[in-house]
């Protein structure tokens, strides 16, 4: 039944040779990897206004200048990453660049920063999508957390179906959103320029709650910096593009920078011209759309497309997080299960892990974008800075034609993003960024702990200090819970094994001559049955003590424990049995010199 459900939800398994055909082109890549960055225009400019509004009209006057600065930053970062994807077509982004050029610790920092940012990307995108939905349909406001978790589950299922299918699902909403935002900017500028709409239609000016200071402006810039999140995902997922992978990823980055810069500056200009201010239950994009388009079909198309793309923007993380996790797991810094490729040729374990972590974050912060934003962007700007610094070192080592200009471009980008990182850390620290500043070093320590474990396992398994294989003295022990047909089959199996054999029965009922002992003499004449009393009704303790005694006093090197158990026909029938054999297996697996064999008897 589980197999049928899985096949219905995820589709038929794909053979390994299909992996090359599961890649995407430029248009598909723009839908899969750029939806996060493109969708950030729905909340980035609003977060700038939200901070500036504290200073009243004087603060709101700086909205457009900050938006232009953000657009310039987008251009710098995208141009720098275009060089990265060409030089590192295998993917991995900031982690691989830092690992190859800066060393282990910077690579760990980049990996921790990106993994943290990917989780936050899902949470913020889905929370913003829920906010867009509740702006158009206020009755759903109290259900925003459940709505967000449901959206994360949907995203997980779509991504588990494969890269090509996710691109097909996301292409329509992403390109509809691009059309709506370009239409909003174009029509809005035209209507404002011709006097068809004006600032009188906007809400009343807000009173100043605090003076306008440089720190406030920097806080607004830091909040708007969330607009850049998602750019690095293209570099992490270069392998998902069709050949030539690097140039195709670079084209996506160029298109992304152009679209993102245009919509951010255009939206901010409209908000400035129309006097738009943030409201608790309606987004800035919704207010601008209502003034530009009215309450007609175009407004609801804009809101629907915005909500969809904000939710689907989480796909950027679902595409990047599993791939980055797989890179780090291959290097031994994360659990090896993250390298497993599922039936649909995607890193299924990474996708599921991301969905769980993001859902927990949504529940913890009650789906509020404003509460999540302070945690955002610190990680991604850490990755930006380390990646570009690593590329400078790369060019200095390679010295290919034109390396001086490329190194200068990456160096300038590293300086700019480094300054922005400091601004983000300082201005957002007391508002929640301290959580990320503590979490990232903890993740680095976790990476090192995981690697130490794998190094220890490798040292214990190495053949360098191994001795020659020698014969061992083995004792076969059959655990008998009762006399039935399954027990008889287990006796037959035990007699087929080499080594001495005996049967054990743990008597928990307090009988001096239990029923199993009386029946044993009727059915089995050769194999001895040893009854172990258990006055405290424990199953595992007497068995463990007997095995230790056999090893120490009788000199057995290995004790093979055979656990007979019957297998029911239907899954729900297993709920009616106590599964004592399972708990015994767990206890015995921890004992040295003990092998455990499960002997199933099918009813």
C-alpha positions as CSV (number, residue, x, y, z in Angstrom):
1,X,0.0,0.0,0.0
2,X,2.8,2.4,0.9
3,X,4.5,1.6,-2.4
4,X,1.3,2.5,-4.3
5,X,0.8,5.8,-2.4
6,X,4.5,6.7,-3.0
7,X,4.2,5.9,-6.7
8,X,1.0,8.0,-7.0
9,X,2.5,11.0,-5.2
10,X,6.0,10.9,-6.6
11,X,5.8,9.0,-9.9
12,X,7.5,5.9,-11.2
13,X,11.3,5.5,-10.4
14,X,13.7,6.8,-13.0
15,X,16.9,4.9,-14.1
16,X,20.3,6.5,-13.4
17,X,21.0,7.1,-17.1
18,X,18.0,9.5,-17.2
19,X,19.9,12.0,-15.0
20,X,21.3,13.8,-18.0
21,X,17.8,14.3,-19.4
22,X,16.5,15.6,-16.1
23,X,18.4,18.8,-16.5
24,X,16.9,22.2,-17.3
25,X,17.6,25.0,-19.8
26,X,17.8,28.8,-19.3
27,X,14.0,29.2,-19.1
28,X,13.5,26.3,-16.8
29,X,16.5,27.3,-14.7
30,X,15.1,30.8,-14.3
31,X,11.9,29.3,-12.9
32,X,13.6,26.8,-10.6
33,X,16.6,28.8,-9.3
34,X,15.6,32.4,-9.6
35,X,12.1,32.4,-8.1
36,X,13.4,33.3,-4.6
37,X,15.4,36.3,-5.7
38,X,12.6,37.5,-8.1
39,X,9.9,37.1,-5.5
40,X,11.8,39.1,-2.9
41,X,10.6,42.3,-4.6
42,X,7.2,41.5,-2.9
43,X,8.7,42.0,0.6
44,X,12.2,43.6,0.2
45,X,10.9,47.2,-0.6
46,X,8.2,46.8,2.1
47,X,10.8,46.0,4.8
48,X,12.8,49.1,3.8
49,X,9.6,51.2,4.2
50,X,8.8,49.5,7.5
51,X,12.0,50.7,9.0
52,X,12.0,54.2,7.5
53,X,8.4,54.8,8.5
54,X,9.6,55.0,12.1
55,X,11.1,58.4,11.2
56,X,7.9,59.6,9.5
57,X,7.9,61.5,6.2
58,X,11.6,62.4,6.6
59,X,12.5,58.7,6.7
60,X,10.3,57.7,3.8
61,X,12.1,60.2,1.6
62,X,15.2,57.9,1.5
63,X,13.3,54.9,0.2
64,X,14.2,55.3,-3.4
65,X,17.9,56.0,-2.7
66,X,18.2,52.8,-0.7
67,X,16.4,50.8,-3.4
68,X,18.9,52.1,-6.0
69,X,21.8,51.0,-3.7
70,X,20.2,47.6,-3.5
71,X,19.9,47.3,-7.2
72,X,23.6,48.3,-7.7
73,X,24.5,45.6,-5.1
74,X,22.5,43.0,-7.1
75,X,24.4,43.9,-10.2
76,X,27.8,43.6,-8.4
77,X,26.9,40.2,-6.9
78,X,25.4,38.7,-10.0
79,X,28.3,39.8,-12.2
80,X,30.7,38.2,-9.7
81,X,28.8,35.0,-9.6
82,X,28.7,34.8,-13.3
83,X,32.4,34.2,-13.2
84,X,32.0,31.6,-10.4
85,X,29.6,29.4,-12.3
86,X,31.8,29.4,-15.4
87,X,34.9,28.4,-13.4
88,X,33.1,25.9,-11.1
89,X,30.6,24.2,-13.4
90,X,30.3,21.2,-11.0
91,X,28.4,23.4,-8.6
92,X,28.7,23.9,-4.9
93,X,28.9,27.7,-5.0
94,X,30.5,29.5,-2.0
95,X,31.3,26.2,-0.2
96,X,33.4,24.7,-3.0
97,X,35.1,28.0,-3.8
98,X,36.0,28.6,-0.2
99,X,37.1,24.9,0.3
100,X,39.4,25.0,-2.8
101,X,40.9,28.4,-2.2
102,X,40.5,29.6,1.4
103,X,40.7,26.4,3.5
104,X,38.5,24.2,5.7
105,X,37.2,26.8,8.3
106,X,36.1,29.4,5.7
107,X,34.4,26.5,3.8
108,X,32.6,25.4,6.9
109,X,31.5,29.0,7.5
110,X,30.2,29.3,4.0
111,X,28.4,26.0,4.2
112,X,26.8,26.9,7.6
113,X,25.8,30.4,6.2
114,X,24.1,28.9,3.1
115,X,22.3,26.1,4.9
116,X,20.9,28.5,7.4
117,X,19.9,30.9,4.7
118,X,18.2,28.2,2.7
119,X,16.0,27.2,5.7
120,X,15.1,30.8,6.3
121,X,14.4,31.4,2.6
122,X,11.7,28.7,2.7
123,X,10.2,30.2,5.9
124,X,10.3,33.8,4.8
125,X,9.0,33.1,1.3
126,X,6.1,31.0,2.5
127,X,5.2,33.5,5.2
128,X,5.3,36.3,2.7
129,X,3.1,34.2,0.4
130,X,0.6,33.7,3.1
131,X,0.7,37.4,3.8
132,X,-0.2,38.1,0.2
133,X,-3.1,35.7,0.3
134,X,-4.5,37.1,3.5
135,X,-4.1,40.7,2.1
136,X,-6.6,39.8,-0.6
137,X,-8.7,37.5,1.6
138,X,-8.5,38.8,5.2
139,X,-10.6,36.0,6.5
140,X,-7.6,33.6,6.2
141,X,-5.3,35.8,8.4
142,X,-5.7,33.6,11.6
143,X,-4.9,30.5,9.6
144,X,-1.6,31.8,8.1
145,X,0.7,29.3,10.0
146,X,-1.4,26.2,8.9
147,X,-1.5,27.7,5.3
148,X,2.3,28.1,5.3
149,X,3.0,24.6,6.6
150,X,0.7,23.1,3.9
151,X,2.5,25.1,1.2
152,X,5.9,23.7,2.5
153,X,4.5,20.2,2.3
154,X,3.3,20.8,-1.3
155,X,6.7,22.2,-2.3
156,X,8.4,19.1,-0.8
157,X,6.2,16.7,-2.8
158,X,6.7,18.6,-6.1
159,X,10.5,18.6,-5.6
160,X,10.5,14.9,-4.7
161,X,9.1,14.3,-8.2
162,X,12.2,15.6,-9.9
163,X,13.9,18.7,-11.3
164,X,12.1,18.8,-14.7
165,X,8.7,18.3,-13.2
166,X,9.3,21.1,-10.6
167,X,10.4,23.4,-13.4
168,X,7.2,22.6,-15.4
169,X,5.1,23.3,-12.3
170,X,6.8,26.6,-11.4
171,X,7.3,28.1,-14.8
172,X,3.8,29.4,-15.3
173,X,3.5,31.2,-11.9
174,X,7.1,32.6,-12.1
175,X,6.6,34.0,-15.6
176,X,3.1,35.3,-14.7
177,X,4.6,37.1,-11.7
178,X,7.3,38.6,-13.9
179,X,4.7,39.9,-16.3
180,X,2.5,41.3,-13.5
181,X,5.4,43.1,-11.8
182,X,6.7,44.6,-15.1
183,X,3.1,45.6,-15.9
184,X,2.7,47.1,-12.5
185,X,5.9,49.1,-12.8
186,X,5.3,50.2,-16.4
187,X,1.6,51.0,-16.1
188,X,2.2,52.6,-12.6
189,X,5.0,54.9,-13.9
190,X,2.8,55.9,-16.9
191,X,-0.3,56.6,-14.7
192,X,1.7,58.6,-12.2
193,X,3.4,60.5,-14.9
194,X,0.1,61.4,-16.6
195,X,-1.5,62.3,-13.3
196,X,-4.1,59.5,-13.4
197,X,-3.1,58.4,-9.9
198,X,-1.5,60.5,-7.2
199,X,-0.3,60.5,-3.6
200,X,-3.7,61.7,-2.5
201,X,-5.0,58.1,-2.9
202,X,-2.5,56.8,-0.4
203,X,-2.8,56.6,3.3
204,X,-2.2,59.6,5.6
205,X,1.4,60.4,6.3
206,X,2.8,58.6,9.4
207,X,4.0,60.6,12.4
208,X,7.7,60.2,13.4
209,X,8.3,57.8,16.3
210,X,12.0,58.4,16.3
211,X,14.5,60.8,14.7
212,X,16.1,60.0,11.4
213,X,19.6,58.7,12.0
214,X,22.3,57.0,10.0
215,X,21.7,53.9,12.0
216,X,18.1,53.9,11.0
217,X,19.0,54.2,7.3
218,X,21.5,51.4,7.7
219,X,18.8,49.2,9.3
220,X,16.5,49.9,6.4
221,X,19.3,49.0,3.9
222,X,20.0,45.8,5.9
223,X,16.4,44.8,5.7
224,X,16.3,45.5,2.0
225,X,19.4,43.4,1.6
226,X,17.1,40.3,1.8
227,X,16.3,41.1,-1.8
228,X,19.6,39.5,-2.8
229,X,18.9,36.1,-1.3
230,X,18.6,33.4,-3.8
231,X,21.2,34.7,-6.2
232,X,23.8,32.2,-4.9
233,X,21.4,29.2,-5.5
234,X,22.3,29.3,-9.2
235,X,25.9,28.7,-8.4
236,X,25.1,25.8,-6.1
237,X,23.0,24.1,-8.7
238,X,25.0,24.5,-11.9
239,X,24.9,20.7,-12.4
240,X,21.1,21.0,-12.9
241,X,21.6,22.9,-16.1
242,X,21.9,21.4,-19.6
243,X,25.4,21.6,-21.2
244,X,27.1,23.9,-21.3
245,X,26.2,24.2,-17.7
246,X,28.4,27.1,-16.7
247,X,27.4,29.5,-19.5
248,X,23.7,28.6,-19.1
249,X,23.8,29.4,-15.4
250,X,25.6,32.7,-16.2
251,X,22.8,33.7,-18.6
252,X,20.2,33.0,-15.9
253,X,22.2,35.2,-13.5
254,X,22.3,38.0,-16.0
255,X,18.5,37.9,-16.7
256,X,17.9,37.6,-12.9
257,X,19.9,40.8,-12.1
258,X,18.2,42.8,-14.8
259,X,14.7,41.8,-13.8
260,X,15.4,42.1,-10.0
261,X,17.0,45.5,-10.3
262,X,14.2,46.9,-12.5
263,X,11.3,45.7,-10.3
264,X,12.9,46.7,-7.0
265,X,13.7,50.2,-8.2
266,X,10.3,50.5,-10.0
267,X,8.3,49.4,-7.0
268,X,10.2,51.7,-4.7
269,X,9.6,54.6,-7.0
270,X,5.9,53.9,-7.1
271,X,5.7,53.6,-3.3
272,X,7.5,56.9,-3.0
273,X,5.4,58.7,-5.6
274,X,2.1,57.3,-4.3
275,X,3.0,57.9,-0.6
276,X,2.5,54.2,0.2
277,X,3.2,53.2,3.8
278,X,3.3,49.7,5.3
279,X,0.0,48.4,6.8
280,X,-0.5,45.5,9.2
281,X,-2.9,43.5,7.1
282,X,-2.1,44.6,3.5
283,X,1.2,44.4,1.8
284,X,2.8,47.4,0.0
285,X,2.6,45.6,-3.4
286,X,-1.1,45.1,-2.8
287,X,-1.6,48.8,-2.0
288,X,0.3,49.9,-5.1
289,X,-1.5,47.3,-7.3
290,X,-4.9,48.5,-6.0
291,X,-4.0,52.1,-6.8
292,X,-2.6,51.3,-10.2
293,X,-5.0,48.6,-11.4
294,X,-8.1,49.3,-9.1
295,X,-10.1,46.3,-7.9
296,X,-10.3,44.7,-11.3
297,X,-9.0,41.4,-12.6
298,X,-5.4,42.6,-13.0
299,X,-5.2,43.4,-9.3
300,X,-6.3,39.9,-8.3
301,X,-4.0,38.4,-10.9
302,X,-1.1,40.4,-9.4
303,X,-2.0,39.2,-5.9
304,X,-2.5,35.6,-6.9
305,X,0.8,35.5,-8.9
306,X,2.6,37.2,-6.0
307,X,1.2,34.7,-3.5
308,X,2.1,31.8,-5.8
309,X,5.6,33.0,-6.6
310,X,6.4,33.7,-2.9
311,X,5.4,30.2,-2.0
312,X,7.1,28.7,-5.0
313,X,10.2,30.9,-4.3
314,X,11.0,28.3,-1.6
315,X,11.8,26.1,-4.5
316,X,15.1,27.9,-4.8
317,X,16.0,26.4,-1.4
318,X,14.6,23.0,-2.3
319,X,16.9,23.0,-5.4
320,X,19.9,24.4,-3.6
321,X,19.8,23.0,0.0
322,X,19.9,19.3,-1.0
323,X,22.7,19.8,-3.5
324,X,24.8,21.8,-1.0
325,X,24.1,19.2,1.7
326,X,25.2,16.4,-0.7
327,X,28.5,18.3,-1.4
328,X,29.2,18.6,2.3
329,X,28.1,15.1,3.0
330,X,30.5,13.7,0.4
331,X,33.3,15.6,2.2
332,X,32.2,14.0,5.5
333,X,30.8,17.0,7.2
334,X,27.1,16.0,7.1
335,X,25.4,12.6,7.4
336,X,26.1,10.4,4.4
337,X,22.4,9.8,3.9
338,X,22.2,13.3,2.3
339,X,24.2,12.0,-0.7
340,X,21.5,9.4,-1.5
341,X,19.7,10.0,-4.8
342,X,16.1,9.0,-4.6
343,X,13.8,7.2,-7.1
344,X,13.3,10.5,-9.1
345,X,17.0,11.4,-9.3
346,X,16.9,14.1,-6.6
347,X,18.4,14.2,-3.2
348,X,15.3,13.1,-1.4
349,X,16.7,13.1,2.2
350,X,17.8,16.7,1.9
351,X,14.4,17.8,0.5
352,X,12.6,16.2,3.4
353,X,15.0,17.6,6.0
354,X,14.6,21.1,4.6
355,X,10.8,20.9,4.7
356,X,10.8,19.7,8.4
357,X,13.2,22.5,9.5
358,X,11.4,25.2,7.7
359,X,8.0,24.1,9.0
360,X,9.3,24.2,12.6
361,X,10.6,27.7,12.0
362,X,7.3,28.9,10.6
363,X,5.5,27.5,13.6
364,X,8.0,29.0,16.1
365,X,7.7,32.5,14.6
366,X,3.9,32.2,13.9
367,X,4.3,32.9,10.2
368,X,5.3,36.6,10.7
369,X,7.6,37.9,7.9
370,X,8.7,40.8,10.1
371,X,9.8,38.5,12.9
372,X,11.8,36.2,10.4
373,X,13.4,39.0,8.3
374,X,16.0,40.0,11.1
375,X,17.3,36.4,10.9
376,X,17.6,36.7,7.1
377,X,20.4,37.8,4.8
378,X,23.3,37.6,7.4
379,X,24.0,34.0,6.2
380,X,23.8,34.8,2.5
381,X,26.1,37.9,2.7
382,X,28.6,35.8,4.6
383,X,28.6,33.3,1.7
384,X,28.8,36.2,-0.8
385,X,31.9,37.6,0.9
386,X,33.7,34.2,1.3
387,X,32.8,33.2,-2.3
388,X,34.2,36.3,-3.9
389,X,37.3,36.4,-1.6
390,X,37.9,32.8,-2.7
391,X,37.6,33.7,-6.4
392,X,40.2,36.4,-5.9
393,X,42.6,33.7,-4.6
394,X,41.5,31.5,-7.5
395,X,42.5,34.1,-10.1
396,X,45.8,34.8,-8.3
397,X,46.6,31.1,-8.5
398,X,45.4,30.5,-12.1
399,X,46.6,33.7,-13.8
400,X,44.6,32.9,-16.9
401,X,44.3,35.7,-19.6
402,X,42.4,38.6,-18.2
403,X,42.8,37.4,-14.6
404,X,43.7,40.9,-13.3
405,X,40.3,42.4,-14.3
406,X,38.4,39.3,-12.9
407,X,40.3,39.4,-9.7
408,X,39.6,43.1,-9.3
409,X,35.9,42.6,-9.9
410,X,35.7,39.8,-7.3
411,X,37.8,41.7,-4.9
412,X,35.5,44.8,-5.2
413,X,32.5,42.6,-4.7
414,X,34.0,41.0,-1.7
415,X,34.7,44.4,-0.1
416,X,31.2,45.6,-0.8
417,X,29.4,42.5,0.4
418,X,31.8,42.4,3.4
419,X,30.8,45.9,4.4
420,X,27.1,45.0,3.9
421,X,27.6,41.9,6.1
422,X,29.0,44.1,8.9
423,X,26.1,46.5,8.6
424,X,23.6,43.6,8.7
425,X,25.2,42.0,11.7
426,X,25.4,45.3,13.6
427,X,21.9,46.8,12.7
428,X,20.0,43.5,13.0
429,X,21.9,42.0,16.0
430,X,19.5,43.0,18.8
431,X,16.5,42.3,16.5
432,X,17.2,38.6,16.1
433,X,20.4,38.3,14.0
434,X,22.2,37.2,17.2
435,X,20.5,33.9,16.7
436,X,22.1,33.4,13.4
437,X,25.5,34.7,14.7
438,X,25.4,32.0,17.3
439,X,23.9,29.3,15.1
440,X,26.5,29.4,12.4
441,X,29.5,28.7,14.7
442,X,27.5,25.9,16.3
443,X,26.9,24.4,12.8
444,X,30.6,24.7,12.1
445,X,31.3,22.7,15.3
446,X,28.7,20.2,14.3
447,X,30.5,19.7,10.9
448,X,33.8,19.1,12.6
449,X,32.1,16.6,15.0
450,X,30.6,14.7,12.1
451,X,33.9,14.6,10.3
452,X,35.7,13.3,13.4
453,X,33.2,10.5,13.6
454,X,33.7,9.5,10.0
455,X,37.5,9.7,10.4
456,X,37.3,7.5,13.5
457,X,35.1,4.9,11.7
458,X,37.6,4.9,8.8
459,X,40.5,4.4,11.1
460,X,38.8,1.4,12.8
461,X,37.8,-0.2,9.4
462,X,41.2,0.3,7.7
463,X,43.0,-2.8,6.5
464,X,46.4,-1.4,7.2
465,X,46.6,-2.9,10.8
466,X,44.3,-5.8,10.2
467,X,45.3,-9.4,11.1
468,X,44.8,-12.5,9.0
469,X,41.4,-14.2,9.1
470,X,41.3,-17.0,11.7
471,X,38.7,-19.6,12.6
472,X,36.4,-18.6,15.5
473,X,34.7,-20.6,18.2
474,X,31.0,-20.0,17.7
475,X,28.0,-20.8,20.0
476,X,24.5,-20.7,18.4
477,X,21.8,-19.7,20.8
478,X,18.1,-20.0,19.9
479,X,15.7,-17.8,21.9
480,X,12.4,-19.6,22.5
481,X,9.3,-17.7,23.6
482,X,7.0,-20.7,23.1
483,X,6.6,-23.9,21.2
484,X,5.0,-23.4,17.8
485,X,5.6,-24.2,14.1
486,X,7.9,-21.1,13.8
487,X,10.1,-22.5,16.6
488,X,10.4,-25.8,14.9
489,X,11.6,-24.1,11.7
490,X,14.1,-22.1,13.7
491,X,15.5,-25.4,15.2
492,X,16.0,-26.8,11.7
493,X,17.9,-23.6,10.8
494,X,20.1,-23.7,13.9
495,X,21.1,-27.3,13.2
496,X,22.2,-26.3,9.7
497,X,24.8,-23.9,11.2
498,X,28.3,-24.8,12.3
499,X,29.2,-24.6,15.9
500,X,27.5,-25.8,19.1
501,X,23.9,-25.0,19.7
502,X,21.5,-24.6,22.6
503,X,18.1,-23.0,23.2
504,X,17.2,-20.4,25.8
505,X,13.8,-19.6,27.4
506,X,13.3,-16.7,29.7
507,X,10.6,-17.5,32.2
508,X,8.8,-14.4,33.3
509,X,5.7,-16.1,34.8
510,X,7.5,-17.6,37.8
511,X,6.6,-21.3,36.9
512,X,9.1,-23.9,38.0
513,X,8.3,-26.1,35.0
514,X,6.9,-23.9,32.2
515,X,4.7,-25.2,29.5
516,X,7.5,-24.7,26.8
517,X,9.8,-27.0,28.7
518,X,7.2,-29.8,28.9
519,X,6.5,-29.5,25.1
520,X,10.2,-29.3,24.3
521,X,10.9,-32.8,25.4
522,X,8.2,-34.1,23.0
523,X,9.4,-32.3,19.9
524,X,13.1,-32.0,20.3
525,X,15.5,-34.7,21.6
526,X,19.0,-33.4,20.7
527,X,19.1,-29.7,21.4
528,X,19.2,-28.7,25.1
529,X,16.7,-26.1,26.4
530,X,18.0,-23.9,29.2
531,X,15.3,-22.0,31.2
532,X,16.5,-18.6,32.6
533,X,14.3,-17.4,35.5
534,X,13.4,-13.7,35.5
535,X,11.8,-12.7,38.8
536,X,11.6,-9.0,37.6
537,X,10.0,-10.0,34.3
538,X,12.8,-8.6,32.2
539,X,13.6,-10.3,28.9
540,X,16.9,-8.8,27.8
541,X,18.8,-8.8,31.1
542,X,18.9,-12.6,31.7
543,X,19.8,-13.2,28.0
544,X,22.7,-10.7,28.1
545,X,24.0,-12.2,31.4
546,X,24.0,-15.7,30.0
547,X,25.8,-14.6,26.8
548,X,28.5,-12.8,28.9
549,X,28.9,-15.9,31.0
550,X,29.3,-18.2,28.0
551,X,31.9,-15.8,26.5
552,X,33.9,-15.5,29.7
553,X,33.7,-19.0,31.2
554,X,33.4,-21.2,28.1
555,X,35.7,-19.3,25.8
556,X,33.4,-18.6,22.9
557,X,34.7,-15.9,20.5
558,X,31.3,-15.3,18.9
559,X,27.7,-16.0,20.1
560,X,25.1,-16.1,17.3
561,X,21.6,-15.3,18.7
562,X,18.7,-16.5,16.6
563,X,15.4,-14.7,17.2
564,X,12.4,-16.5,15.7
565,X,9.4,-14.2,15.0
566,X,6.3,-14.6,13.0
567,X,5.3,-12.0,10.3
568,X,1.7,-11.0,10.0
569,X,-0.2,-10.6,6.7
570,X,-1.5,-7.0,7.1
571,X,0.3,-3.9,8.4
572,X,-2.4,-3.1,11.0
573,X,-2.1,-6.6,12.5
574,X,1.4,-5.8,13.7
575,X,-0.1,-3.3,16.1
576,X,-1.6,-6.2,18.0
577,X,1.8,-7.7,19.0
578,X,4.5,-6.6,21.4
579,X,7.5,-7.0,19.1
580,X,9.8,-8.3,22.0
581,X,12.2,-9.6,19.4
582,X,12.8,-6.1,18.1
583,X,13.8,-4.8,21.6
584,X,16.1,-7.7,22.1
585,X,17.8,-7.0,18.8
586,X,18.4,-3.4,19.9
587,X,20.0,-4.5,23.2
588,X,22.1,-7.3,21.7
589,X,23.4,-5.3,18.8
590,X,25.4,-3.2,21.4
591,X,27.2,-6.3,22.7
592,X,30.7,-7.1,21.3
593,X,31.2,-10.6,19.9
594,X,27.4,-11.1,19.4
595,X,25.7,-11.7,16.0
596,X,21.9,-11.5,15.8
597,X,19.9,-13.4,13.2
598,X,16.2,-12.8,12.7
599,X,14.3,-15.9,11.7
600,X,10.9,-14.8,10.3
601,X,8.0,-17.3,10.1
602,X,5.4,-16.1,7.7
603,X,1.8,-16.9,8.7
